[in-house]
Amino acid sequence: MTAIKELKATARATVGKGAARAERRAGRVPAVIYGDGKAPVSISLDFTEINRTIYAGHFLTTLFNVDVDGTKHRVIPRDYQLDVLKGLPQHVDFLRVATGATLTVDIPVHFANAENAPGIKRGGTLNIVAHSVSLNVPADAIPEAVTVDLAAAQLGDSFHLSAIKLPEGVTWAGHGDDTLVTITAPSGLKEAEADEAAAAAAEAAAPAKK
């Protein structure tokens, strides 16, 4: 069961840019709750609380009970805007989550045992292509992350979506078998291997000595 965190909020009587600026000046962050076939609810959140919650991590994959003046809304954050200069929260969008719902969520990818990979020990570079994957997940069982085990990774290896064992009830939201990470050989080794290949080809093409 996914843990549900609590947030306090107050209803906003007015909306629009002017009202949003007034909320921010008062130390609050404007937000909206929408979805599940119900009318949107404009709210405001305490700046300190929501700023701490966002930067604690896993914000977009966490369920919340948002208490709006005594009425609780079960939601998941769908988006948030930060000030481009200071990185402070400016607005948050929450999606209502019905009991038994399935959500499409971007889940972080963790790469385990890279330090033990033979390809890394030979001087290879870990080239991460995707830091997250889009999954269809039960709202009450959102995984914190999915893991790719690199313990046996060799130079030139690549790992795809199919390398990840998904939890029960979780499916891919996209299509295809996208690359997640590769082990790239160091340039010196690539040149040496190319020279060896060229020499072998030249030797094979040379006329046999009598």
QUIZI-V791264 format. One record per residue. RES is the residue in one small letter. PSI is psi in radians with two decimals (999 if undefined). Layout:
res,psi
RES,PSI
RES,PSI
This chain:
res,psi
m,2.21
t,2.29
a,2.41
i,2.20
k,2.80
e,2.48
l,2.45
k,2.48
a,2.86
t,2.60
a,2.51
r,2.21
a,-0.51
t,2.64
v,3.09
g,2.97
k,-0.72
g,-0.76
a,-0.66
a,-0.74
r,-0.66
a,-0.68
e,-0.77
r,-0.67
r,-0.49
a,0.12
g,0.47
r,2.85
v,2.11
p,2.59
a,2.97
v,2.51
i,2.25
y,3.06
g,-3.14
d,0.51
g,0.26
k,2.82
a,2.51
p,2.60
v,2.08
s,2.25
i,3.01
s,2.58
l,2.67
d,2.24
f,-0.85
t,-0.75
e,-0.82
i,-0.58
n,-0.79
r,-0.70
t,-0.74
i,-0.82
y,-0.08
a,-0.30
g,2.79
h,0.44
f,-0.77
l,-0.01
t,0.35
t,2.35
l,2.50
f,2.56
n,1.90
v,2.02
d,1.85
v,1.71
d,0.73
g,-0.23
t,2.18
k,2.40
h,2.18
r,2.04
v,2.93
i,2.40
p,2.35
r,-0.47
d,2.73
y,2.62
q,2.42
l,2.61
d,2.26
v,-0.43
l,-0.78
k,-0.23
g,0.42
l,2.51
p,2.37
q,-0.54
h,2.59
v,2.39
d,2.22
f,2.44
l,2.24
r,2.49
v,2.01
a,2.73
t,2.30
g,0.12
a,2.68
t,2.33
l,2.67
t,2.05
v,2.49
d,2.02
i,2.34
p,2.57
v,2.24
h,2.45
f,1.89
a,2.61
n,0.45
a,-0.61
e,-0.32
n,-0.07
a,2.26
p,-0.65
g,-0.63
i,-0.70
k,-0.45
r,0.12
g,0.11
g,2.82
t,2.33
l,1.95
n,1.72
i,2.10
v,-0.66
a,2.19
h,-0.16
s,2.81
v,2.58
s,2.12
l,2.64
n,2.08
v,2.60
p,2.39
a,-0.51
d,0.10
a,1.00
i,2.06
p,2.50
e,-0.55
a,2.87
v,2.66
t,2.38
v,2.14
d,2.07
l,0.25
a,-0.54
a,0.22
a,2.28
q,2.92
l,2.34
g,-0.14
d,2.60
s,2.54
f,2.37
h,3.10
l,-0.64
s,-0.23
a,-0.21
i,2.24
k,2.04
l,2.58
p,2.80
e,2.34
g,-0.01
v,2.37
t,2.84
w,2.44
a,-0.39
g,-2.85
h,2.70
g,3.08
d,1.27
d,2.60
t,2.36
l,-0.70
v,2.61
t,2.74
i,1.85
t,2.31
a,2.56
p,2.63
s,-0.67
g,-0.72
l,-0.67
k,-0.75
e,-0.71
a,-0.75
e,-0.64
a,-0.71
d,-0.72
e,-0.72
a,-0.70
a,-0.72
a,-0.72
a,-0.69
a,-0.70
a,-0.70
e,-0.68
a,-0.52
a,-0.32
a,2.52
p,2.49
a,2.42
k,2.46
k,999
